[in-house]
Amino acid sequence: MAVSGEKEPSGLYVLRISGVFTNEQRKAMENAGRAEIDRRSRIRILVLADGFAGWGKEGNWGDIRFMLEYDPYIDKIAVVAEEKWRDQFLMLLAAGYRKAAVEFFPSGQESKAREWLGAG
């Protein structure tokens, strides 16, 4: 599994994931998110799941402490992935139950996701 995160000059935080995403990697991404929010105060997130193969079975995927503490500082989250992952991503990201807006875009629609995020 490859996971990487980068902040673009526009301020957009881009997470790239492929293969099986583990709970340990989720925790590492949350820690990076904490650091970014602490520096900037508000962020927008683009998740690009190319070659994504699902979630690891280990760990507590129901741990929502990060969301409860940092959600007020996240404006929007966009996910670009294969359509078959739509429901699972929206469920994992608690779409409709959090302050941050969450939207799913099928593979090939990164430009639409960026437009929705306001990142051009």
C-alpha positions in Angstrom: 0.0 0.0 0.0 1.3 3.4 -0.9 0.1 6.5 1.0 1.4 10.0 0.5 0.2 13.4 1.4 1.2 16.8 0.0 0.1 20.4 0.4 -0.3 22.2 -2.9 0.4 26.0 -3.2 -3.3 26.6 -3.3 -3.5 25.2 0.3 -5.3 22.0 -0.8 -4.1 18.9 1.1 -3.9 15.9 -1.3 -3.8 12.3 0.0 -2.9 9.6 -2.5 -3.7 6.1 -1.6 -3.4 2.8 -3.4 -3.6 -0.9 -2.5 -5.0 -1.8 0.9 -5.3 1.1 3.3 -4.4 0.1 6.9 -5.6 1.6 10.2 -2.0 2.5 11.0 -1.8 4.5 7.8 -5.1 6.2 8.7 -3.6 7.3 12.0 -0.5 8.6 10.3 -2.7 10.7 7.9 -4.7 12.0 10.9 -1.5 13.1 12.6 -0.4 14.9 9.5 -3.8 16.5 9.3 -3.5 17.7 12.9 -0.2 19.3 12.2 -1.5 21.0 9.0 -4.6 22.3 10.8 -2.6 23.5 13.7 -0.4 25.6 11.2 -3.2 26.8 8.9 -6.4 26.7 11.0 -8.7 25.5 8.0 -8.0 22.9 5.3 -9.6 21.3 2.2 -8.8 17.7 1.5 -8.6 15.8 -1.8 -8.3 12.0 -1.6 -7.1 10.3 -4.8 -7.6 6.6 -4.5 -6.0 5.2 -7.6 -5.5 1.4 -7.5 -7.3 1.3 -4.2 -8.0 -2.2 -2.9 -9.9 -1.6 0.3 -9.3 -1.3 4.0 -7.2 -3.5 6.3 -9.0 -5.6 8.8 -6.9 -4.7 11.9 -7.5 -1.7 14.2 -10.4 0.4 15.4 -11.9 1.9 12.2 -14.7 3.3 14.4 -12.3 5.7 16.2 -13.8 9.1 15.5 -11.8 11.2 17.9 -10.0 13.0 15.0 -13.3 13.9 13.4 -14.8 15.1 16.6 -11.9 17.3 17.4 -10.8 18.6 14.0 -13.9 18.5 11.8 -14.7 22.2 12.5 -11.4 23.1 10.8 -12.0 21.0 7.6 -14.0 22.9 5.0 -14.5 20.1 2.4 -13.3 16.6 1.6 -13.5 15.2 -1.9 -12.8 11.6 -2.8 -11.9 10.4 -6.3 -12.1 6.6 -6.6 -13.7 3.8 -8.5 -17.5 3.9 -8.3 -17.6 0.6 -6.4 -16.0 2.3 -3.4 -18.5 5.2 -3.2 -20.7 3.9 -0.3 -17.7 2.7 1.7 -15.8 5.9 1.4 -18.9 8.0 2.3 -19.6 5.8 5.3 -16.0 5.9 6.5 -15.9 9.7 6.2 -19.3 10.0 7.9 -20.8 12.0 5.0 -23.9 13.8 6.1 -23.0 13.4 9.8 -20.1 15.8 10.1 -19.6 19.6 9.7 -17.2 19.2 6.8 -18.9 18.7 3.4 -17.9 15.3 1.8 -18.4 14.5 -1.9 -17.5 11.5 -4.0 -16.3 11.7 -7.6 -15.8 8.6 -9.8 -12.3 7.9 -11.2 -11.4 10.3 -14.0 -13.2 13.3 -12.4 -10.3 14.8 -10.4 -10.8 18.1 -12.2 -14.5 18.2 -11.1 -13.4 17.3 -7.5 -10.9 20.2 -7.6 -13.5 22.6 -8.9 -15.9 21.5 -6.1 -13.2 22.1 -3.5 -12.6 25.5 -5.0 -9.0 24.6 -6.0 -9.4 25.2 -9.7 
